[in-house]
Amino acid sequence: MSSRPDFQILKNRLEKLLEKLKNCDLCPRNCKVNRLEGEIGACQIGAKVVVASYGPHFGEESFLVGYGGSGTIFFSGCNLKCVFCQNWTISQTCEGKEVELEKVMLFLQKIGCHNINLVTPTHQVPMIFEALIKAFQLGLKIPIVYNCGGYESVETLKLLEGVIDIYMPDFKYGDDEMALKYSGVHNYVEVAKTALEEMFRQVGPLRIENGVAVKGVFVRHLVLPNDLANSEKVFKIIADVSKDIPVNVMAQYYPTYKASRYPELSRRIYQSEYYKAVELAKKYGLTVVQ
């Protein structure tokens, strides 16, 4: 794990991030609301950290879990509106509470977690960044994981350079029409690709030491029924960025939240659909991980 930027650099970046909240453009939605004054955009979160839950998680990829678990922090709200969201009570109804985030991070380190896994952090980056500065000063040393939906602003990501050790974005769709229909965002494919390029520039290929990831980027892709995600295009795009980016081809889709309103989404995937997706990832030279 590389050394962190010095305190003054972090402080300057924090000021830039907090400034973004005044006319919010943290993510590509560019809601332009003043969150510091209590205005709410698509993510439904203001200017305070709101966390749904935290603790050691053993259901993540093996190289995140290790033997001590991944120190997951589930942030309330989301900049996406996925109709099939499997954590919709957190992302869409925003259940959660305000916490002293730096203390949570230090607690997770103390109990033996291998990393701090920031789940859906995009819309709360300034507050997370502020807590990270405090936590670093108090002795936080384990890797920081940025676990996001892939719809990210490069400008925001650049302010995280040297602070995030492991980027773990979803790449949900290879088709903008599907992204708009099912997640409510425009231009998803190009945005996600550009964000992935920036992530890879910052941290490079996934690096694992003693069975545990310490740095790098890998991508998650959830296979949807009826190939609604256009998985082949997703894998081609990832491979075009770099064949050194591993991909977790995920089979756990199930119809939840608003999926029942869409007949094409109203079933689990077939085993054959999953295996086809895995073979497509391999076709483009990608390493499939779990």
N, C-alpha and C positions, 0 to 999 in steps of 0.2 A: 504494500500500500504506500503510495507516494505521500510526501509531507503536505500539510495543508498550507494554503496561502496565509501570509502573516495577518495579524489582527487588524491592522489599518486597512488592508485590501478588503478583508471581509466586511469591515464596518462601512467602507465606501459602497460596496455592492449592496449591503443591506439598505442603505439610504436610497439607492436606485430602485430596489424592489418595493420598498414602502411607498415611494413616490408613485409607482405604477398603480397602487390601490386607489389613488385619487381620481383616476380616469382609466379604469381597469382595462389593461391589455396584457395581462399575465399569460393568457392563452389565445389561440387564434380566433376565438369568438369575438374578442374586442368589444365587450359589452359597454365600455366607456362609462360605467357607473362609478360614483364616489363611495367606495366601500368604507372609507374612514369616517364618512358622515352617515353611515347606516344604510346606504343604498345597496340593493341586492340585485345581482345579475343572474345569469343562467345557473351558476353553481349553487345559488341560494345561501351562500356563506358571506358574512361580513368581514371584519378585520381582526377577529379573535380566532385562536386555534380551537377547533371543535373536533373531538375524537370520540368515536363510537366504542372502541375497545382496544386493548393492547395486551401483549403477552407472548410467550414463546410459542411458535407455530411449527408443527411437525408435518404439515401437509404440503409444504412448498417443495421445490426441486431438491433433490438429495444433496446437491452441493451448496445449497443455502441452509439446509437443516442441520447437516453434520450430526453431532451427538447432543448438542445443547439447544437446538432449535433456532429458528429465525425469529428475531425480535420484532414482530410485526406491530405496527401502529396503524389502525384503520381510521382514516380521516373521513369525517362526515361531508356529504355533498359530493358533487362531481361536475366536470365541465361537459360530460356527455350525457345523453338521454336514451341510453340503450333500452329498447322495449323488452329485452330479454335479460336484463341485468340480474345476476344471481345474488347480488348483495344490495338489492334495491331499497331495503329498509334503511340502509346506511347512506347510499348514494342519492336516493330520490326523496325520501322523507326526512333525511338529515338527522336521524336520531343520534344523540351523542351529547357530550358535555365539554365545557372548557376545562383544560388541565394545565398544569405546569409542565410543559413538554420536555424541557431539559431534564427534569427529575425522572420522568418516565424513561427517557433514553438511558440515563445512568443506571436506573433500576434494572433494565433489560440487560445491560452489560454486566452488572453485578451478579445476576443469577445465572450467567454463563451462556447467553445467546451469542451467536457468532457474528451477528450483524444487526443493524437497525434497518428494518424493512418498512419504508414509508409507502403505505398503500393508498393510492389515489391522492397524491400530494399536490397536483398541478395548481389547483386554485388556492392552496394555502401556503404556497412557497415562501412568501415574505416572513410569515410567522414561524414557519419551520426553520428558515434560515437563521432567524434571530435566536431561536432556542438552540440550534446547533452551535452557534458561536459561544453561547454560555456553556454548553455541554463540553465543547472542546477545551475550554479554559478550566473546566472542573475535572478533566481527565478522560473524556470519551475518546476511545482509540479504535474501536471496532469499525469495520467497513459500513458505509452508508449506502443503502439500496434505494433506488428511485423506481418504484413499481407503479407504472402509469398506463393510461389508455392509448398512448401514442399520439394524441392530438395536442401537440406541444408547440410553443413559440420558441424559435431558435434564439431570439433575443433574450428570453428568460433563461434558457438552458445555458447560454454563455456565461451568465452570472453565477452558475453553479459549478463551473469548471474548477477542479481541484478539491471540491467539497463532496461531490458524489463519486463514489468508488465503483459502483455497479449500477448500470442502467438496465432496467427490465421492462421495456415497453410492450404493450400489446401491438400487434399489427392486425387490426380487426377485419379490414376489407381490402379487396383489390378493385373495388367498383364504387365510385362516388355516389351513384344513384342509390345503392343499397345503404351506404353510410348515412345519407340524408334521410332515407325512409325509416331506418331502424335505430339510428343514433342521433339524428337531428342536427348533423353538422355538415357544412359545405366543404368541398375540396379536401376531403379526408386523405385521399391517397397521396397527393403531392405533399401535404403537410406532414403526414407520418413519415414519408420517405426522407424529407429534408431534415426532420427532427432526428431520425435514425442516423443519418450521415453525421450530424453534429455530435450525437452521443458517441459514435464510433471514433470520431476524431479525438474526442476528449480522453476516452479510456481504453480504446483498442479492443483486441480480442479478449474473450473471457479467459481469465487466469485462475487456476485452481491449485491450491497448495494444501497438502495433507488432506485432500478430499473436500476442502471447503473453498468456495470462491472468495477471492480477495479483490479482484478488479476486473473490469471489462463490461461487455454488453452481450445480452442474449435476448431473444424475442419470443413472446408467447403468441400463438395463433389458435383461436378457438374455432374448431370445425363446426359449421352450421349445416343444418339439414338442407338438402337440395342444392348444395354448393352455393348457397346465397352469399357467402363471403368471397367467392372467386379465389379459392385458395391457391391455385396455380399462379395467378398473377402476383399474389402476395409473396410467394416464395421466389419468384423471378426478381421482384423488386429488392427483396432482402439480399439475394445473391449478387445483384448488380451493385449494391452498396459494398458488400464484402462477403465472400464465401466463408470467411472466418467468423461470421456471426452465427452461433448455434441457434436452433429454434426448438421450442417445446410445442409440439403439435398436440393440442388438448382435445380430449374426447368427452368432457363432462357436461356438454351442453344439455340442458333440459328446459322445457317450456315453463317459464315463470314470469312473474310481474305481468306485463301486458301482452306476452307472446300469444296467448289464446285468441287475441283479436286478429291474428295473422295466420291463416290456415297453413301457409308454407312453413311456419315456425313452430307449429303446434305438436311436434313430436321430437323425441330424442333422435340422434343420428344413428344410422345403421353402422354396424361394424365394418361393412364394405366401404362406406364413405370415409371412415377414419383411416383404414389401411391405404385407400387410394391417396388420401392427403399426405400420409407419411411417405409414400413412394414418390409423390410429386416433389416433396421437399428434397429427397435424396437425388432426384433427377437433376435438380439445379445445384447439386454439389454441397448442400447444407448438411451439417451434422445435427441429427435429431437427438435431443436430450430430454430427460424427465426429472 
